[in-house]
Amino acid sequence: MTIEHLSHEPRPATGLSRRAVLAAVPLAAPLAVASLSGAAVGAPATGADAAVGAAMVDRAAGFLATLDDAARDAATFAFDSRTRQDWNYMLGSRTAPGLPLERMTADQKAAALDLLATGLSAEGVAKAERVMVLQDVLREQGRGAADRNGERFSTALFGTPAATGAWGWRFEGHHLTLSFTLDGDRVVSVTPSSFSSDPNTVSAGRHRGLVALVEEEVLGRRLFADLGPANRDRAVIAEAAFGNVLALAGREDSVAAERQGVPLADLTPAQADLAVRLVDLYAVDHLASPLAEAQRARTRAGDLMATRFGWAGSNREGEMLYYRLHGDTFLIEFASLRNQPLHLHTIRHDLERNLGRHVVG
């Protein structure tokens, strides 16, 4: 599987306003919510899980084989490097650590994108492409450096990809960070992860009609709007939106210290289904099938109905908002930036397994 032709073809206009999208986005089939509260922790890795890890080892080694000494120096880090912990998708025109696509040869770029594709579903590939093309949109709008572009996204390897031993890799650039940690050929972590956007909806130019994050804002606003007055009051954790996500690198534990908001157990079944759909949107949908199923099980570990939905800000279209979903094993945040309603940030953490700390430290 390869990612074909990233970011340079204009997308057709949708002709939909954000309000029309809100009405048009369907919900997934209803979940048997009541049965999920006692779900067991996910089963051990299956043959399909192992195949994904083995493919990552193979593709990562293949990527390394295409690099000369200078490119290898840029792309590789020790596994215990501080750089592995310092993920950051709020880069503007800057380049993330690693070797960016824009500095790769054609063979290197193909190998890097083959590695990326091992971890992603078709929707994950498409979402990554949409986020990346927004760098071209920002350049065309005169925002940031004149040379910013949709290939300023870096591949970084931490440790040595092999069938044994701890290693990992990250694909990162402005508004996109995807980290995978492995113990040999076993994927042990797929977080932190973020698909973010600016502008989320492109209103003019050759990419007119592109919507980068199709459901994240729409479904969050729908859920808050659907709550009754009492639960809406319980969901509000602050009157004003924060202007950004809070759980940046190294801050997830402090943000997660107190679970705030209304528990899913106190919502109607339809509202709880919608909240769980949001969890899957961040934790499951972008991942390749075996990883997706493992993450679906992971988010159901513990008491899913104890997950709390928290809100801050306005639910009026075009005004700032923030929401979070905080469960036994995960923290998810969404925020529009201060006075920038089309500038959206997200983050998903596994509170126990970020960067594989439960296995590899």
ABEGO torsion letter per residue (X at the ends): XBBBGBGABBBBBAGBBAAAAAAABBBBBBBBAAAAAABBBBBBBBAAAAAAAAAAAAAAAAAAAABBAAAAAAABBBAABAAAABBBABAEABBBBEBBAAABBAAAAAAAAAAAAAABBAAAAAAAAAAAAAAAAAAAAGBEBAABBAABBBBBBBEBBBABEBBBBBBBBBGBBBBBBBBEABBABAOBBBBBBOBABBABEAABGBBABAAAAAAAAAAAAABBAAAAAAABABABBAGBBABBBGAAAAAAABBBEBBAAABBAAAAAAAAAAAAAAAAAABBAAAAAAAAAAAABEBAAABBBBBBEBABBGBBBBBBBBBAABBBBBBBBBGBAABBBBBBBBAAABGGAAAAX
